Amino acid sequence: MAKRVPLRHLLFYASPGIPLALFIPPMPAVLAAFYAQHTAATTAGIGTAMLVARVADALTDPPMGYLSDATKGRWGRRKPWLLAGSLLGMLAMWVFFMPPAGAGNWYFLLGLLLYYVAMTVMNIPLRAWSSELSDDYSERSRLSLYLTTALLVGGLLFFILPPLLAHESVGLLASAEFNRDTMALFGWIGIVLIPLLLGAACIGTPVGHSAGQSQTSIVESFKAVRGNGPFWSLMTAESLNYIASGVSYSVLIIALSNYWGFGDRVSIFLLIVIVVQVAAMPPTGWLAIRLGKHRTWGLGALGQALVFPLIFVMPPGATPFFVIALFGAAISIFQAPHMMMPMAMLTDTADYDLMKSGKQRTGNYFALQHLIYKGMNAVGYSLGYFLLTWVGYDPAISGNTASANLGLQVIVGVVAPVFLLACGVVLFRYPLTAERHAVIRRFIRRREARLSAATRQVPG
């Protein structure tokens, strides 16, 4: 039986997820809206800066993965980068969350670049580290479960903090809006929690065991990735799921405000979604151990594909909010595997490469995954807005035509499920099962034992 990762190590390892919630959606969109309303930055400048920064951000992922894998020392491959990332994260909080009143487009661009780079330096090594804390198929699911839950809890805390502190019984904030006071509060929380919890993770979590030699070059690494079939199968499934998520969520937020007419309850809807996602994490982890990671995720994709078409029986003006909330909750339950499984499965595909090449490239695989995620997420959201335009749905008016309303229903109830069904098919055909991964790990351990024995026999 595989050695379980102690609970204290799981908690220390996952704890950085709480402040890292300041770096993941919807926070970048919140920051963009804040700059548009409270600084001299223009909407056109913000849009251009977000495009430029996202392209630059994507270019930093592969070098970060390579450098993390190539690092050697008593602190291991990942901890030095987490500590460096914590310093960048503190600086990003100070610069980006507390801009001067006259901050314009260039300030927003430079702050956003720093914000994205800090996230890359912290996030890729943190996720790659999980492969070194355990080589067991199921234990990696637990590591992913704890980190994903911490990210969701962090997002939930930051989401409910403004209205809580603005309540008349507390009065620490004058308003629950995302204004200068609120963003400065977030910035100071990040400045405190980022070094505190990343430092605690580095101190309270072991370095772990990293098999294999460091890769020799980026070119060699990309050649190896090209021949990793399980990795590309995983990326195909993840791309299909991200496109479906981008299409559906970009349209659902508009539908909630404009189609169903509950614009004043968007925050409540999002709060319900996050709470349900947090609650769904433990049973998702339990299923992954018993059914396998790929099957659990596949069932989640199929579940979403069955829920989305319910929009056809949820007409505007006749659907109460609690029904829409249940609709969102059901989607969240089935979405939970996609939030948790890719990280755990990616470490397994890196083991497949390690078995074939003897080289450690886990950080590089996480970097490529992030690159693909950013691209496919953008494709999904862009496709959602393009399809709304194509069907003639105008979010700026209150009374769209019947054909435009039907078009919105088709986008959510047909287009998104098509991508999800394709994702499910790929996942149920996924080749790297628990049994095959166990064979891979036995091969790696035997090779390590032979190399260790040969090293001991070499005269000193």
Secondary structure, 3 states (H helix, E strand, C coil): CCCCCCHHHHHHHHCCHHHHHHHCCCHHHHHHHHHHHHCCCCHHHHHHHHHHHHHHHHHHHHHHHHHHHHCCCCCCCCHHHHHHHHHHHHHHHHHHHCCCCCCCHHHHHHHHHHHHHHHHHHHHHHHHHHHHHCCCHHHHHHHHHHHHHHHHHHHHHHHHHHHHHHCCCCCCCCCCCCCHHHHHHHHHHHHHHHHHHHHHHHHHCCCCCCCCEECCCHHHHHHHHHCCHHHHHHHHHHHHHHHHHHHHHHHHHHHHHHHCCCHHHHHHHHHHHHHHHHHHHHHHHHHHHHHCHHHHHHHHHHHHHHHHHHHHHCCCCCCCHHHHHHHHHHHHHHHHHHHHHHHHHHHHHHHHHHHHHCEECHHHHHHHHHHHHHHHHHHHHHHHHHHHHHCCCCCCCCCCCHHHHHHHHHHHHHHHHHHHHHHHHHHHCCCCCHHHHHHHHHHHHHHHHHHHHHHHHCCC
